[in-house]
């Protein structure tokens, strides 16, 4: 994703993703997913 923000005569361009990090925990013998953790980027909270 990309955005540009203009305030006070200054323009700032940022390129970022919505997901900062993801972790999947699976059973090794059958591949079944046990857990999924997703860390959203700071931008989502703003």
PQR file of N, CA, C, O and H, with PARSE charges and radii, in Angstrom:
ATOM      1  N   UNK A   1       0.838  -1.152   0.000 -0.4000 1.5000
ATOM      2  CA  UNK A   1       0.000   0.000   0.000 -0.0000 2.0000
ATOM      3  C   UNK A   1       0.895   1.231   0.000  0.5500 1.7000
ATOM      4  O   UNK A   1       2.020   1.186   0.499 -0.5500 1.4000
ATOM      5  N   UNK A   2       0.409   2.301  -0.546 -0.4000 1.5000
ATOM      6  CA  UNK A   2       1.181   3.538  -0.626 -0.0000 2.0000
ATOM      7  C   UNK A   2       0.257   4.714  -0.336  0.5500 1.7000
ATOM      8  O   UNK A   2      -0.903   4.721  -0.749 -0.5500 1.4000
ATOM      9  H   UNK A   2      -0.505   2.337  -0.951  0.4000 1.0000
ATOM     10  N   UNK A   3       0.772   5.694   0.369 -0.4000 1.5000
ATOM     11  CA  UNK A   3      -0.011   6.897   0.649 -0.0000 2.0000
ATOM     12  C   UNK A   3       0.905   8.103   0.680  0.5500 1.7000
ATOM     13  O   UNK A   3       2.105   7.976   0.922 -0.5500 1.4000
ATOM     14  H   UNK A   3       1.714   5.688   0.705  0.4000 1.0000
ATOM     15  N   UNK A   4       0.341   9.263   0.437 -0.4000 1.5000
ATOM     16  CA  UNK A   4       1.100  10.496   0.620 -0.0000 2.0000
ATOM     17  C   UNK A   4       0.268  11.432   1.487  0.5500 1.7000
ATOM     18  O   UNK A   4      -0.940  11.567   1.292 -0.5500 1.4000
ATOM     19  H   UNK A   4      -0.634   9.366   0.241  0.4000 1.0000
ATOM     20  N   UNK A   5       0.921  12.069   2.439 -0.4000 1.5000
ATOM     21  CA  UNK A   5       0.257  12.934   3.403 -0.0000 2.0000
ATOM     22  C   UNK A   5       0.893  14.307   3.305  0.5500 1.7000
ATOM     23  O   UNK A   5       2.116  14.435   3.370 -0.5500 1.4000
ATOM     24  H   UNK A   5       1.903  11.959   2.597  0.4000 1.0000
ATOM     25  N   UNK A   6       0.056  15.350   3.147 -0.4000 1.5000
ATOM     26  CA  UNK A   6       0.563  16.719   3.064 -0.0000 2.0000
ATOM     27  C   UNK A   6       0.067  17.501   4.275  0.5500 1.7000
ATOM     28  O   UNK A   6      -1.138  17.614   4.500 -0.5500 1.4000
ATOM     29  H   UNK A   6      -0.937  15.246   3.095  0.4000 1.0000
ATOM     30  N   UNK A   7       1.006  18.043   5.057 -0.4000 1.5000
ATOM     31  CA  UNK A   7       0.660  18.913   6.176 -0.0000 2.0000
ATOM     32  C   UNK A   7       1.734  19.962   6.325  0.5500 1.7000
ATOM     33  O   UNK A   7       2.924  19.652   6.263 -0.5500 1.4000
ATOM     34  H   UNK A   7       1.985  17.952   4.875  0.4000 1.0000
ATOM     35  N   UNK A   8       1.324  21.203   6.521 -0.4000 1.5000
ATOM     36  CA  UNK A   8       2.264  22.287   6.759 -0.0000 2.0000
ATOM     37  C   UNK A   8       3.270  22.498   5.649  0.5500 1.7000
ATOM     38  O   UNK A   8       4.406  22.886   5.919 -0.5500 1.4000
ATOM     39  H   UNK A   8       0.357  21.454   6.572  0.4000 1.0000
ATOM     40  N   UNK A   9       2.883  22.253   4.396 -0.4000 1.5000
ATOM     41  CA  UNK A   9       3.778  22.456   3.266 -0.0000 2.0000
ATOM     42  C   UNK A   9       4.809  21.358   3.078  0.5500 1.7000
ATOM     43  O   UNK A   9       5.729  21.510   2.274 -0.5500 1.4000
ATOM     44  H   UNK A   9       1.960  21.938   4.176  0.4000 1.0000
ATOM     45  N   UNK A  10       4.675  20.260   3.801 -0.4000 1.5000
ATOM     46  CA  UNK A  10       5.605  19.135   3.686 -0.0000 2.0000
ATOM     47  C   UNK A  10       4.811  17.902   3.282  0.5500 1.7000
ATOM     48  O   UNK A  10       3.761  17.610   3.855 -0.5500 1.4000
ATOM     49  H   UNK A  10       3.928  20.137   4.454  0.4000 1.0000
ATOM     50  N   UNK A  11       5.322  17.185   2.293 -0.4000 1.5000
ATOM     51  CA  UNK A  11       4.667  15.955   1.843 -0.0000 2.0000
ATOM     52  C   UNK A  11       5.522  14.763   2.237  0.5500 1.7000
ATOM     53  O   UNK A  11       6.734  14.755   2.022 -0.5500 1.4000
ATOM     54  H   UNK A  11       6.175  17.422   1.828  0.4000 1.0000
ATOM     55  N   UNK A  12       4.884  13.763   2.813 -0.4000 1.5000
ATOM     56  CA  UNK A  12       5.571  12.538   3.231 -0.0000 2.0000
ATOM     57  C   UNK A  12       4.943  11.363   2.495  0.5500 1.7000
ATOM     58  O   UNK A  12       3.724  11.199   2.523 -0.5500 1.4000
ATOM     59  H   UNK A  12       3.900  13.769   2.988  0.4000 1.0000
ATOM     60  N   UNK A  13       5.758  10.545   1.837 -0.4000 1.5000
ATOM     61  CA  UNK A  13       5.270   9.352   1.145 -0.0000 2.0000
ATOM     62  C   UNK A  13       5.746   8.130   1.890  0.5500 1.7000
ATOM     63  O   UNK A  13       6.929   8.009   2.208 -0.5500 1.4000
ATOM     64  H   UNK A  13       6.749  10.679   1.814  0.4000 1.0000
ATOM     65  N   UNK A  14       4.825   7.217   2.170 -0.4000 1.5000
ATOM     66  CA  UNK A  14       5.160   5.976   2.861 -0.0000 2.0000
ATOM     67  C   UNK A  14       4.606   4.790   2.087  0.5500 1.7000
ATOM     68  O   UNK A  14       3.521   4.849   1.508 -0.5500 1.4000
ATOM     69  H   UNK A  14       3.864   7.315   1.912  0.4000 1.0000
ATOM     70  N   UNK A  15       5.370   3.726   2.092 -0.4000 1.5000
ATOM     71  CA  UNK A  15       4.946   2.465   1.486 -0.0000 2.0000
ATOM     72  C   UNK A  15       4.943   1.431   2.603  0.5500 1.7000
ATOM     73  O   UNK A  15       5.934   1.283   3.319 -0.5500 1.4000
ATOM     74  H   UNK A  15       6.252   3.677   2.562  0.4000 1.0000
ATOM     75  N   UNK A  16       3.831   0.713   2.757 -0.4000 1.5000
ATOM     76  CA  UNK A  16       3.697  -0.180   3.901 -0.0000 2.0000
ATOM     77  C   UNK A  16       2.694  -1.283   3.593  0.5500 1.7000
ATOM     78  O   UNK A  16       1.981  -1.234   2.590 -0.5500 1.4000
ATOM     79  H   UNK A  16       3.025   0.832   2.176  0.4000 1.0000
ATOM     80  N   UNK A  17       2.655  -2.263   4.461 -0.4000 1.5000
ATOM     81  CA  UNK A  17       1.675  -3.337   4.373 -0.0000 2.0000
ATOM     82  C   UNK A  17       0.735  -3.279   5.561  0.5500 1.7000
ATOM     83  O   UNK A  17       1.077  -2.699   6.592 -0.5500 1.4000
ATOM     84  H   UNK A  17       3.234  -2.303   5.275  0.4000 1.0000
ATOM     85  N   UNK A  18      -0.414  -3.855   5.437 -0.4000 1.5000
ATOM     86  CA  UNK A  18      -1.368  -3.872   6.538 -0.0000 2.0000
ATOM     87  C   UNK A  18      -0.961  -4.858   7.624  0.5500 1.7000
ATOM     88  O   UNK A  18      -1.258  -4.652   8.801 -0.5500 1.4000
ATOM     89  H   UNK A  18      -0.692  -4.326   4.600  0.4000 1.0000
ATOM     90  N   UNK A  19      -0.276  -5.933   7.225 -0.4000 1.5000
ATOM     91  CA  UNK A  19       0.168  -6.948   8.175 -0.0000 2.0000
ATOM     92  C   UNK A  19       1.661  -6.786   8.409  0.5500 1.7000
ATOM     93  O   UNK A  19       2.457  -6.843   7.473 -0.5500 1.4000
ATOM     94  H   UNK A  19      -0.034  -6.100   6.269  0.4000 1.0000
ATOM     95  N   UNK A  20       2.030  -6.585   9.662 -0.4000 1.5000
ATOM     96  CA  UNK A  20       3.435  -6.438  10.040 -0.0000 2.0000
ATOM     97  C   UNK A  20       4.120  -7.797  10.117  0.5500 1.7000
ATOM     98  O   UNK A  20       5.262  -7.955   9.684 -0.5500 1.4000
ATOM     99  H   UNK A  20       1.383  -6.538  10.423  0.4000 1.0000
ATOM    100  N   UNK A  21       3.406  -8.781  10.677 -0.4000 1.5000
ATOM    101  CA  UNK A  21       4.002 -10.101  10.891 -0.0000 2.0000
ATOM    102  C   UNK A  21       2.883 -11.121  11.057  0.5500 1.7000
ATOM    103  O   UNK A  21       1.789 -10.780  11.506 -0.5500 1.4000
ATOM    104  H   UNK A  21       2.479  -8.653  11.028  0.4000 1.0000
ATOM    105  N   UNK A  22       3.154 -12.365  10.696 -0.4000 1.5000
ATOM    106  CA  UNK A  22       2.192 -13.454  10.894 -0.0000 2.0000
ATOM    107  C   UNK A  22       2.940 -14.712  11.312  0.5500 1.7000
ATOM    108  O   UNK A  22       4.061 -14.960  10.866 -0.5500 1.4000
ATOM    109  H   UNK A  22       4.042 -12.643  10.331  0.4000 1.0000
ATOM    110  N   UNK A  23       2.305 -15.507  12.178 -0.4000 1.5000
ATOM    111  CA  UNK A  23       2.895 -16.769  12.638 -0.0000 2.0000
ATOM    112  C   UNK A  23       1.816 -17.843  12.603  0.5500 1.7000
ATOM    113  O   UNK A  23       0.723 -17.649  13.134 -0.5500 1.4000
ATOM    114  H   UNK A  23       1.395 -15.306  12.540  0.4000 1.0000
ATOM    115  N   UNK A  24       2.124 -18.976  11.976 -0.4000 1.5000
ATOM    116  CA  UNK A  24       1.204 -20.107  11.907 -0.0000 2.0000
ATOM    117  C   UNK A  24       1.851 -21.284  12.620  0.5500 1.7000
ATOM    118  O   UNK A  24       2.999 -21.634  12.344 -0.5500 1.4000
ATOM    119  H   UNK A  24       3.012 -19.133  11.545  0.4000 1.0000
ATOM    120  N   UNK A  25       1.104 -21.896  13.544 -0.4000 1.5000
ATOM    121  CA  UNK A  25       1.572 -23.088  14.242 -0.0000 2.0000
ATOM    122  C   UNK A  25       0.767 -24.272  13.738  0.5500 1.7000
ATOM    123  O   UNK A  25      -0.464 -24.245  13.754 -0.5500 1.4000
ATOM    124  H   UNK A  25       0.172 -21.612  13.768  0.4000 1.0000
ATOM    125  N   UNK A  26       1.474 -25.333  13.282 -0.4000 1.5000
ATOM    126  CA  UNK A  26       0.813 -26.519  12.718 -0.0000 2.0000
ATOM    127  C   UNK A  26       1.278 -27.783  13.417  0.5500 1.7000
ATOM    128  O   UNK A  26       2.375 -27.830  13.974 -0.5500 1.4000
ATOM    129  H   UNK A  26       2.474 -25.356  13.269  0.4000 1.0000
ATOM    130  N   UNK A  27       0.447 -28.793  13.385 -0.4000 1.5000
ATOM    131  CA  UNK A  27       0.845 -30.134  13.815 -0.0000 2.0000
ATOM    132  C   UNK A  27       1.787 -30.694  12.764  0.5500 1.7000
ATOM    133  O   UNK A  27       1.518 -30.567  11.569 -0.5500 1.4000
ATOM    134  H   UNK A  27      -0.444 -28.754  12.933  0.4000 1.0000
ATOM    135  N   UNK A  28       2.875 -31.305  13.178 -0.4000 1.5000
ATOM    136  CA  UNK A  28       3.855 -31.798  12.210 -0.0000 2.0000
ATOM    137  C   UNK A  28       3.402 -33.070  11.509  0.5500 1.7000
ATOM    138  O   UNK A  28       3.784 -33.301  10.361 -0.5500 1.4000
ATOM    139  H   UNK A  28       3.093 -31.409  14.149  0.4000 1.0000
ATOM    140  N   UNK A  29       2.603 -33.897  12.161 -0.4000 1.5000
ATOM    141  CA  UNK A  29       2.253 -35.174  11.529 -0.0000 2.0000
ATOM    142  C   UNK A  29       1.115 -35.073  10.527  0.5500 1.7000
ATOM    143  O   UNK A  29       1.063 -35.887   9.605 -0.5500 1.4000
ATOM    144  H   UNK A  29       2.293 -33.710  13.093  0.4000 1.0000
ATOM    145  N   UNK A  30       0.193 -34.112  10.660 -0.4000 1.5000
ATOM    146  CA  UNK A  30      -0.899 -34.022   9.677 -0.0000 2.0000
ATOM    147  C   UNK A  30      -1.063 -32.630   9.062  0.5500 1.7000
ATOM    148  O   UNK A  30      -1.909 -32.445   8.187 -0.5500 1.4000
ATOM    149  H   UNK A  30       0.235 -33.451  11.409  0.4000 1.0000
ATOM    150  N   UNK A  31      -0.277 -31.659   9.498 -0.4000 1.5000
ATOM    151  CA  UNK A  31      -0.326 -30.325   8.906 -0.0000 2.0000
ATOM    152  C   UNK A  31      -1.492 -29.468   9.350  0.5500 1.7000
ATOM    153  O   UNK A  31      -1.662 -28.357   8.849 -0.5500 1.4000
ATOM    154  H   UNK A  31       0.411 -31.810  10.208  0.4000 1.0000
ATOM    155  N   UNK A  32      -2.303 -29.960  10.284 -0.4000 1.5000
ATOM    156  CA  UNK A  32      -3.470 -29.207  10.751 -0.0000 2.0000
ATOM    157  C   UNK A  32      -3.019 -27.947  11.491  0.5500 1.7000
ATOM    158  O   UNK A  32      -2.119 -27.993  12.330 -0.5500 1.4000
ATOM    159  H   UNK A  32      -2.165 -30.863  10.691  0.4000 1.0000
ATOM    160  N   UNK A  33      -3.661 -26.820  11.164 -0.4000 1.5000
ATOM    161  CA  UNK A  33      -3.303 -25.556  11.793 -0.0000 2.0000
ATOM    162  C   UNK A  33      -3.859 -25.512  13.210  0.5500 1.7000
ATOM    163  O   UNK A  33      -5.038 -25.785  13.434 -0.5500 1.4000
ATOM    164  H   UNK A  33      -4.392 -26.783  10.482  0.4000 1.0000
ATOM    165  N   UNK A  34      -2.995 -25.165  14.167 -0.4000 1.5000
ATOM    166  CA  UNK A  34      -3.394 -25.050  15.560 -0.0000 2.0000
ATOM    167  C   UNK A  34      -3.636 -23.602  15.969  0.5500 1.7000
ATOM    168  O   UNK A  34      -4.539 -23.312  16.753 -0.5500 1.4000
ATOM    169  H   UNK A  34      -2.037 -24.944  13.985  0.4000 1.0000
ATOM    170  N   UNK A  35      -2.822 -22.699  15.432 -0.4000 1.5000
ATOM    171  CA  UNK A  35      -2.866 -21.324  15.893 -0.0000 2.0000
ATOM    172  C   UNK A  35      -2.411 -20.392  14.775  0.5500 1.7000
ATOM    173  O   UNK A  35      -1.553 -20.744  13.967 -0.5500 1.4000
ATOM    174  H   UNK A  35      -2.089 -22.935  14.795  0.4000 1.0000
ATOM    175  N   UNK A  36      -2.995 -19.208  14.743 -0.4000 1.5000
ATOM    176  CA  UNK A  36      -2.599 -18.169  13.793 -0.0000 2.0000
ATOM    177  C   UNK A  36      -2.532 -16.859  14.551  0.5500 1.7000
ATOM    178  O   UNK A  36      -3.518 -16.439  15.155 -0.5500 1.4000
ATOM    179  H   UNK A  36      -3.692 -18.922  15.400  0.4000 1.0000
ATOM    180  N   UNK A  37      -1.372 -16.207  14.524 -0.4000 1.5000
ATOM    181  CA  UNK A  37      -1.194 -14.898  15.146 -0.0000 2.0000
ATOM    182  C   UNK A  37      -0.844 -13.894  14.058  0.5500 1.7000
ATOM    183  O   UNK A  37       0.034 -14.142  13.231 -0.5500 1.4000
ATOM    184  H   UNK A  37      -0.571 -16.548  14.033  0.4000 1.0000
ATOM    185  N   UNK A  38      -1.531 -12.764  14.064 -0.4000 1.5000
ATOM    186  CA  UNK A  38      -1.269 -11.712  13.089 -0.0000 2.0000
ATOM    187  C   UNK A  38      -1.026 -10.411  13.853  0.5500 1.7000
ATOM    188  O   UNK A  38      -1.813 -10.032  14.720 -0.5500 1.4000
ATOM    189  H   UNK A  38      -2.244 -12.562  14.736  0.4000 1.0000
ATOM    190  N   UNK A  39       0.068  -9.740  13.522 -0.4000 1.5000
ATOM    191  CA  UNK A  39       0.369  -8.425  14.079 -0.0000 2.0000
ATOM    192  C   UNK A  39       0.093  -7.402  12.989  0.5500 1.7000
ATOM    193  O   UNK A  39       0.731  -7.416  11.936 -0.5500 1.4000
ATOM    194  H   UNK A  39       0.708 -10.049  12.818  0.4000 1.0000
ATOM    195  N   UNK A  40      -0.861  -6.515  13.246 -0.4000 1.5000
ATOM    196  CA  UNK A  40      -1.207  -5.488  12.278 -0.0000 2.0000
ATOM    197  C   UNK A  40      -0.227  -4.330  12.381  0.5500 1.7000
ATOM    198  O   UNK A  40       0.351  -4.090  13.441 -0.5500 1.4000
ATOM    199  H   UNK A  40      -1.380  -6.503  14.101  0.4000 1.0000
ATOM    200  N   UNK A  41      -0.041  -3.613  11.278 -0.4000 1.5000
ATOM    201  CA  UNK A  41       0.880  -2.481  11.271 -0.0000 2.0000
ATOM    202  C   UNK A  41       0.330  -1.331  12.107  0.5500 1.7000
ATOM    203  O   UNK A  41      -0.874  -1.247  12.348 -0.5500 1.4000
ATOM    204  H   UNK A  41      -0.511  -3.809  10.416  0.4000 1.0000
ATOM    205  N   UNK A  42       1.225  -0.444  12.547 -0.4000 1.5000
ATOM    206  CA  UNK A  42       0.817   0.722  13.337 -0.0000 2.0000
ATOM    207  C   UNK A  42      -0.177   1.589  12.566  0.5500 1.7000
ATOM    208  O   UNK A  42      -1.046   2.218  13.168 -0.5500 1.4000
ATOM    209  H   UNK A  42       2.204  -0.512  12.351  0.4000 1.0000
ATOM    210  N   UNK A  43      -0.054   1.625  11.241 -0.4000 1.5000
ATOM    211  CA  UNK A  43      -0.934   2.454  10.424 -0.0000 2.0000
ATOM    212  C   UNK A  43      -2.404   2.063  10.605  0.5500 1.7000
ATOM    213  O   UNK A  43      -3.282   2.925  10.587 -0.5500 1.4000
ATOM    214  H   UNK A  43       0.653   1.114  10.752  0.4000 1.0000
ATOM    215  N   UNK A  44      -2.668   0.789  10.775 -0.4000 1.5000
ATOM    216  CA  UNK A  44      -4.056   0.322  10.945 -0.0000 2.0000
ATOM    217  C   UNK A  44      -4.679   0.960  12.195  0.5500 1.7000
ATOM    218  O   UNK A  44      -5.859   1.310  12.188 -0.5500 1.4000
ATOM    219  H   UNK A  44      -1.954   0.088  10.790  0.4000 1.0000
ATOM    220  N   UNK A  45      -3.895   1.110  13.257 -0.4000 1.5000
ATOM    221  CA  UNK A  45      -4.397   1.684  14.494 -0.0000 2.0000
ATOM    222  C   UNK A  45      -4.604   3.188  14.387  0.5500 1.7000
ATOM    223  O   UNK A  45      -5.432   3.751  15.103 -0.5500 1.4000
ATOM    224  H   UNK A  45      -2.936   0.826  13.262  0.4000 1.0000
ATOM    225  N   UNK A  46      -3.861   3.844  13.501 -0.4000 1.5000
ATOM    226  CA  UNK A  46      -4.040   5.283  13.327 -0.0000 2.0000
ATOM    227  C   UNK A  46      -5.247   5.548  12.476  0.5500 1.7000
ATOM    228  O   UNK A  46      -5.573   6.704  12.209 -0.5500 1.4000
ATOM    229  H   UNK A  46      -3.188   3.387  12.919  0.4000 1.0000
TER
END
